[in-house]
Amino acid sequence: MPFIHSTARIQIPWNLTMRHRACLGERSNAYSLGKIEILAGATVAQEAYLCTGTHDFQDPSLQLITKPITIGKNSFIGARAMILPGVSIGDQAIIGAMSVVSKDVPDHQIVAGNSAKKIGERPKS
């Protein structure tokens, strides 16, 4: 069964899918204008921001664009990290606290910073 902390914010609940033992932490924000899927055993720590919406800055009307986010199995999104639209986080990946992730992160990779860069790898089990 997934866990959603009572202070987590979910913009459009029907766009959020959480699998077995997935966790959405304290004051985290699932800005689910597009689809967000948090796979089994993944943790989104406190105050992390999953943002599926942006705008077409070439369009004078700033048309809304949504792109899905996927958080892989047994991965960990650190406190106050921001995951941008269209990003997939691989299985068992780790995103460091306060990182800004604008590109896909492969399985087992550890990234941190703004913009997030590879700083290591988790052992494959």
PyMOL commands that place a pseudoatom at each C-alpha (Angstrom):
pseudoatom trace, name=CA, resn=MET, resi=1, chain=A, elem=C, hetatm=0, pos=[0.000, 0.000, 0.000]
pseudoatom trace, name=CA, resn=PRO, resi=2, chain=A, elem=C, hetatm=0, pos=[1.369, 3.501, -0.852]
pseudoatom trace, name=CA, resn=PHE, resi=3, chain=A, elem=C, hetatm=0, pos=[1.810, 6.241, 1.757]
pseudoatom trace, name=CA, resn=ILE, resi=4, chain=A, elem=C, hetatm=0, pos=[0.921, 9.902, 1.279]
pseudoatom trace, name=CA, resn=HIS, resi=5, chain=A, elem=C, hetatm=0, pos=[1.824, 12.232, 4.147]
pseudoatom trace, name=CA, resn=SER, resi=6, chain=A, elem=C, hetatm=0, pos=[-1.116, 14.328, 5.326]
pseudoatom trace, name=CA, resn=THR, resi=7, chain=A, elem=C, hetatm=0, pos=[0.692, 17.560, 4.360]
pseudoatom trace, name=CA, resn=ALA, resi=8, chain=A, elem=C, hetatm=0, pos=[1.601, 16.465, 0.805]
pseudoatom trace, name=CA, resn=ARG, resi=9, chain=A, elem=C, hetatm=0, pos=[-0.063, 18.501, -1.939]
pseudoatom trace, name=CA, resn=ILE, resi=10, chain=A, elem=C, hetatm=0, pos=[-1.483, 16.878, -5.065]
pseudoatom trace, name=CA, resn=GLN, resi=11, chain=A, elem=C, hetatm=0, pos=[-2.739, 19.215, -7.781]
pseudoatom trace, name=CA, resn=ILE, resi=12, chain=A, elem=C, hetatm=0, pos=[-4.904, 16.800, -9.801]
pseudoatom trace, name=CA, resn=PRO, resi=13, chain=A, elem=C, hetatm=0, pos=[-5.233, 13.511, -7.869]
pseudoatom trace, name=CA, resn=TRP, resi=14, chain=A, elem=C, hetatm=0, pos=[-6.403, 11.373, -10.801]
pseudoatom trace, name=CA, resn=ASN, resi=15, chain=A, elem=C, hetatm=0, pos=[-3.115, 12.156, -12.611]
pseudoatom trace, name=CA, resn=LEU, resi=16, chain=A, elem=C, hetatm=0, pos=[-1.063, 10.600, -9.782]
pseudoatom trace, name=CA, resn=THR, resi=17, chain=A, elem=C, hetatm=0, pos=[-0.392, 6.849, -9.668]
pseudoatom trace, name=CA, resn=MET, resi=18, chain=A, elem=C, hetatm=0, pos=[1.440, 5.393, -6.693]
pseudoatom trace, name=CA, resn=ARG, resi=19, chain=A, elem=C, hetatm=0, pos=[2.497, 1.756, -6.551]
pseudoatom trace, name=CA, resn=HIS, resi=20, chain=A, elem=C, hetatm=0, pos=[3.034, -0.565, -3.559]
pseudoatom trace, name=CA, resn=ARG, resi=21, chain=A, elem=C, hetatm=0, pos=[5.112, 1.041, -0.762]
pseudoatom trace, name=CA, resn=ALA, resi=22, chain=A, elem=C, hetatm=0, pos=[5.623, 4.282, -2.727]
pseudoatom trace, name=CA, resn=CYS, resi=23, chain=A, elem=C, hetatm=0, pos=[5.877, 7.311, -0.446]
pseudoatom trace, name=CA, resn=LEU, resi=24, chain=A, elem=C, hetatm=0, pos=[5.029, 10.977, -0.938]
pseudoatom trace, name=CA, resn=GLY, resi=25, chain=A, elem=C, hetatm=0, pos=[6.643, 12.781, 1.998]
pseudoatom trace, name=CA, resn=GLU, resi=26, chain=A, elem=C, hetatm=0, pos=[5.865, 15.683, 4.266]
pseudoatom trace, name=CA, resn=ARG, resi=27, chain=A, elem=C, hetatm=0, pos=[5.007, 18.924, 2.415]
pseudoatom trace, name=CA, resn=SER, resi=28, chain=A, elem=C, hetatm=0, pos=[6.008, 17.399, -0.920]
pseudoatom trace, name=CA, resn=ASN, resi=29, chain=A, elem=C, hetatm=0, pos=[4.206, 18.721, -3.987]
pseudoatom trace, name=CA, resn=ALA, resi=30, chain=A, elem=C, hetatm=0, pos=[2.929, 16.589, -6.866]
pseudoatom trace, name=CA, resn=TYR, resi=31, chain=A, elem=C, hetatm=0, pos=[2.056, 19.298, -9.387]
pseudoatom trace, name=CA, resn=SER, resi=32, chain=A, elem=C, hetatm=0, pos=[0.230, 16.754, -11.506]
pseudoatom trace, name=CA, resn=LEU, resi=33, chain=A, elem=C, hetatm=0, pos=[-1.096, 18.763, -14.437]
pseudoatom trace, name=CA, resn=GLY, resi=34, chain=A, elem=C, hetatm=0, pos=[0.248, 15.770, -16.393]
pseudoatom trace, name=CA, resn=LYS, resi=35, chain=A, elem=C, hetatm=0, pos=[0.694, 12.165, -15.297]
pseudoatom trace, name=CA, resn=ILE, resi=36, chain=A, elem=C, hetatm=0, pos=[3.017, 11.285, -12.402]
pseudoatom trace, name=CA, resn=GLU, resi=37, chain=A, elem=C, hetatm=0, pos=[3.802, 7.662, -11.603]
pseudoatom trace, name=CA, resn=ILE, resi=38, chain=A, elem=C, hetatm=0, pos=[5.730, 6.723, -8.471]
pseudoatom trace, name=CA, resn=LEU, resi=39, chain=A, elem=C, hetatm=0, pos=[6.728, 3.071, -8.719]
pseudoatom trace, name=CA, resn=ALA, resi=40, chain=A, elem=C, hetatm=0, pos=[6.998, 0.446, -5.982]
pseudoatom trace, name=CA, resn=GLY, resi=41, chain=A, elem=C, hetatm=0, pos=[9.197, 1.282, -3.023]
pseudoatom trace, name=CA, resn=ALA, resi=42, chain=A, elem=C, hetatm=0, pos=[10.138, 4.782, -4.262]
pseudoatom trace, name=CA, resn=THR, resi=43, chain=A, elem=C, hetatm=0, pos=[10.354, 7.636, -1.760]
pseudoatom trace, name=CA, resn=VAL, resi=44, chain=A, elem=C, hetatm=0, pos=[9.768, 11.312, -2.455]
pseudoatom trace, name=CA, resn=ALA, resi=45, chain=A, elem=C, hetatm=0, pos=[11.189, 13.110, 0.598]
pseudoatom trace, name=CA, resn=GLN, resi=46, chain=A, elem=C, hetatm=0, pos=[9.935, 16.220, 2.370]
pseudoatom trace, name=CA, resn=GLU, resi=47, chain=A, elem=C, hetatm=0, pos=[9.243, 19.339, 0.318]
pseudoatom trace, name=CA, resn=ALA, resi=48, chain=A, elem=C, hetatm=0, pos=[10.304, 17.749, -2.987]
pseudoatom trace, name=CA, resn=TYR, resi=49, chain=A, elem=C, hetatm=0, pos=[8.511, 19.182, -6.032]
pseudoatom trace, name=CA, resn=LEU, resi=50, chain=A, elem=C, hetatm=0, pos=[7.403, 17.043, -8.971]
pseudoatom trace, name=CA, resn=CYS, resi=51, chain=A, elem=C, hetatm=0, pos=[6.391, 19.494, -11.716]
pseudoatom trace, name=CA, resn=THR, resi=52, chain=A, elem=C, hetatm=0, pos=[4.674, 18.230, -14.878]
pseudoatom trace, name=CA, resn=GLY, resi=53, chain=A, elem=C, hetatm=0, pos=[3.685, 21.652, -16.250]
pseudoatom trace, name=CA, resn=THR, resi=54, chain=A, elem=C, hetatm=0, pos=[5.538, 24.327, -18.180]
pseudoatom trace, name=CA, resn=HIS, resi=55, chain=A, elem=C, hetatm=0, pos=[4.730, 26.801, -20.938]
pseudoatom trace, name=CA, resn=ASP, resi=56, chain=A, elem=C, hetatm=0, pos=[5.605, 27.281, -24.594]
pseudoatom trace, name=CA, resn=PHE, resi=57, chain=A, elem=C, hetatm=0, pos=[7.715, 30.420, -24.300]
pseudoatom trace, name=CA, resn=GLN, resi=58, chain=A, elem=C, hetatm=0, pos=[7.778, 30.823, -28.106]
pseudoatom trace, name=CA, resn=ASP, resi=59, chain=A, elem=C, hetatm=0, pos=[3.979, 31.214, -28.112]
pseudoatom trace, name=CA, resn=PRO, resi=60, chain=A, elem=C, hetatm=0, pos=[2.745, 34.743, -27.236]
pseudoatom trace, name=CA, resn=SER, resi=61, chain=A, elem=C, hetatm=0, pos=[-0.127, 33.170, -25.268]
pseudoatom trace, name=CA, resn=LEU, resi=62, chain=A, elem=C, hetatm=0, pos=[2.338, 31.022, -23.255]
pseudoatom trace, name=CA, resn=GLN, resi=63, chain=A, elem=C, hetatm=0, pos=[0.370, 27.849, -24.020]
pseudoatom trace, name=CA, resn=LEU, resi=64, chain=A, elem=C, hetatm=0, pos=[0.484, 25.252, -21.217]
pseudoatom trace, name=CA, resn=ILE, resi=65, chain=A, elem=C, hetatm=0, pos=[2.580, 22.146, -21.931]
pseudoatom trace, name=CA, resn=THR, resi=66, chain=A, elem=C, hetatm=0, pos=[2.430, 19.039, -19.751]
pseudoatom trace, name=CA, resn=LYS, resi=67, chain=A, elem=C, hetatm=0, pos=[4.875, 16.150, -19.752]
pseudoatom trace, name=CA, resn=PRO, resi=68, chain=A, elem=C, hetatm=0, pos=[4.768, 13.063, -17.508]
pseudoatom trace, name=CA, resn=ILE, resi=69, chain=A, elem=C, hetatm=0, pos=[7.157, 12.218, -14.667]
pseudoatom trace, name=CA, resn=THR, resi=70, chain=A, elem=C, hetatm=0, pos=[8.086, 8.665, -13.664]
pseudoatom trace, name=CA, resn=ILE, resi=71, chain=A, elem=C, hetatm=0, pos=[9.904, 7.838, -10.426]
pseudoatom trace, name=CA, resn=GLY, resi=72, chain=A, elem=C, hetatm=0, pos=[11.491, 4.358, -10.685]
pseudoatom trace, name=CA, resn=LYS, resi=73, chain=A, elem=C, hetatm=0, pos=[11.280, 1.420, -8.302]
pseudoatom trace, name=CA, resn=ASN, resi=74, chain=A, elem=C, hetatm=0, pos=[13.103, 1.829, -4.976]
pseudoatom trace, name=CA, resn=SER, resi=75, chain=A, elem=C, hetatm=0, pos=[14.487, 5.217, -5.966]
pseudoatom trace, name=CA, resn=PHE, resi=76, chain=A, elem=C, hetatm=0, pos=[14.878, 8.133, -3.555]
pseudoatom trace, name=CA, resn=ILE, resi=77, chain=A, elem=C, hetatm=0, pos=[14.141, 11.801, -4.239]
pseudoatom trace, name=CA, resn=GLY, resi=78, chain=A, elem=C, hetatm=0, pos=[15.898, 13.937, -1.618]
pseudoatom trace, name=CA, resn=ALA, resi=79, chain=A, elem=C, hetatm=0, pos=[14.435, 16.811, 0.383]
pseudoatom trace, name=CA, resn=ARG, resi=80, chain=A, elem=C, hetatm=0, pos=[13.490, 19.892, -1.640]
pseudoatom trace, name=CA, resn=ALA, resi=81, chain=A, elem=C, hetatm=0, pos=[14.610, 18.346, -4.929]
pseudoatom trace, name=CA, resn=MET, resi=82, chain=A, elem=C, hetatm=0, pos=[12.778, 19.512, -8.047]
pseudoatom trace, name=CA, resn=ILE, resi=83, chain=A, elem=C, hetatm=0, pos=[11.930, 17.121, -10.866]
pseudoatom trace, name=CA, resn=LEU, resi=84, chain=A, elem=C, hetatm=0, pos=[11.014, 18.958, -14.075]
pseudoatom trace, name=CA, resn=PRO, resi=85, chain=A, elem=C, hetatm=0, pos=[8.437, 17.993, -16.741]
pseudoatom trace, name=CA, resn=GLY, resi=86, chain=A, elem=C, hetatm=0, pos=[9.131, 14.903, -18.842]
pseudoatom trace, name=CA, resn=VAL, resi=87, chain=A, elem=C, hetatm=0, pos=[11.826, 13.452, -16.566]
pseudoatom trace, name=CA, resn=SER, resi=88, chain=A, elem=C, hetatm=0, pos=[12.099, 9.748, -15.767]
pseudoatom trace, name=CA, resn=ILE, resi=89, chain=A, elem=C, hetatm=0, pos=[14.055, 8.685, -12.704]
pseudoatom trace, name=CA, resn=GLY, resi=90, chain=A, elem=C, hetatm=0, pos=[15.456, 5.158, -13.056]
pseudoatom trace, name=CA, resn=ASP, resi=91, chain=A, elem=C, hetatm=0, pos=[15.058, 2.254, -10.663]
pseudoatom trace, name=CA, resn=GLN, resi=92, chain=A, elem=C, hetatm=0, pos=[17.147, 2.579, -7.480]
pseudoatom trace, name=CA, resn=ALA, resi=93, chain=A, elem=C, hetatm=0, pos=[18.407, 6.026, -8.467]
pseudoatom trace, name=CA, resn=ILE, resi=94, chain=A, elem=C, hetatm=0, pos=[19.104, 8.665, -5.823]
pseudoatom trace, name=CA, resn=ILE, resi=95, chain=A, elem=C, hetatm=0, pos=[18.471, 12.383, -6.277]
pseudoatom trace, name=CA, resn=GLY, resi=96, chain=A, elem=C, hetatm=0, pos=[20.364, 14.554, -3.791]
pseudoatom trace, name=CA, resn=ALA, resi=97, chain=A, elem=C, hetatm=0, pos=[18.638, 17.116, -1.603]
pseudoatom trace, name=CA, resn=MET, resi=98, chain=A, elem=C, hetatm=0, pos=[17.816, 20.420, -3.333]
pseudoatom trace, name=CA, resn=SER, resi=99, chain=A, elem=C, hetatm=0, pos=[18.810, 19.097, -6.756]
pseudoatom trace, name=CA, resn=VAL, resi=100, chain=A, elem=C, hetatm=0, pos=[17.144, 20.319, -9.943]
pseudoatom trace, name=CA, resn=VAL, resi=101, chain=A, elem=C, hetatm=0, pos=[16.627, 17.441, -12.389]
pseudoatom trace, name=CA, resn=SER, resi=102, chain=A, elem=C, hetatm=0, pos=[15.923, 18.412, -15.995]
pseudoatom trace, name=CA, resn=LYS, resi=103, chain=A, elem=C, hetatm=0, pos=[17.088, 15.206, -17.734]
pseudoatom trace, name=CA, resn=ASP, resi=104, chain=A, elem=C, hetatm=0, pos=[16.368, 11.501, -17.315]
pseudoatom trace, name=CA, resn=VAL, resi=105, chain=A, elem=C, hetatm=0, pos=[18.401, 9.703, -14.640]
pseudoatom trace, name=CA, resn=PRO, resi=106, chain=A, elem=C, hetatm=0, pos=[19.397, 6.082, -15.438]
pseudoatom trace, name=CA, resn=ASP, resi=107, chain=A, elem=C, hetatm=0, pos=[18.900, 3.129, -13.094]
pseudoatom trace, name=CA, resn=HIS, resi=108, chain=A, elem=C, hetatm=0, pos=[21.240, 3.061, -10.054]
pseudoatom trace, name=CA, resn=GLN, resi=109, chain=A, elem=C, hetatm=0, pos=[22.666, 6.529, -10.739]
pseudoatom trace, name=CA, resn=ILE, resi=110, chain=A, elem=C, hetatm=0, pos=[23.205, 9.083, -7.959]
pseudoatom trace, name=CA, resn=VAL, resi=111, chain=A, elem=C, hetatm=0, pos=[22.845, 12.729, -9.004]
pseudoatom trace, name=CA, resn=ALA, resi=112, chain=A, elem=C, hetatm=0, pos=[23.009, 16.020, -7.127]
pseudoatom trace, name=CA, resn=GLY, resi=113, chain=A, elem=C, hetatm=0, pos=[23.222, 19.746, -7.741]
pseudoatom trace, name=CA, resn=ASN, resi=114, chain=A, elem=C, hetatm=0, pos=[21.674, 22.452, -9.878]
pseudoatom trace, name=CA, resn=SER, resi=115, chain=A, elem=C, hetatm=0, pos=[21.599, 21.248, -12.621]
pseudoatom trace, name=CA, resn=ALA, resi=116, chain=A, elem=C, hetatm=0, pos=[21.854, 17.710, -11.290]
pseudoatom trace, name=CA, resn=LYS, resi=117, chain=A, elem=C, hetatm=0, pos=[24.994, 15.832, -12.348]
pseudoatom trace, name=CA, resn=LYS, resi=118, chain=A, elem=C, hetatm=0, pos=[26.160, 12.281, -11.749]
pseudoatom trace, name=CA, resn=ILE, resi=119, chain=A, elem=C, hetatm=0, pos=[28.142, 11.914, -8.540]
pseudoatom trace, name=CA, resn=GLY, resi=120, chain=A, elem=C, hetatm=0, pos=[28.089, 8.123, -8.181]
pseudoatom trace, name=CA, resn=GLU, resi=121, chain=A, elem=C, hetatm=0, pos=[26.284, 4.834, -8.676]
pseudoatom trace, name=CA, resn=ARG, resi=122, chain=A, elem=C, hetatm=0, pos=[24.472, 2.466, -6.372]
pseudoatom trace, name=CA, resn=PRO, resi=123, chain=A, elem=C, hetatm=0, pos=[25.616, -1.145, -6.458]
pseudoatom trace, name=CA, resn=LYS, resi=124, chain=A, elem=C, hetatm=0, pos=[23.422, -3.393, -8.555]
pseudoatom trace, name=CA, resn=SER, resi=125, chain=A, elem=C, hetatm=0, pos=[21.741, -6.098, -6.503]
for i in range(1, 125): cmd.bond("trace and resi %d" % i, "trace and resi %d" % (i + 1))
show_as sticks, trace
zoom trace
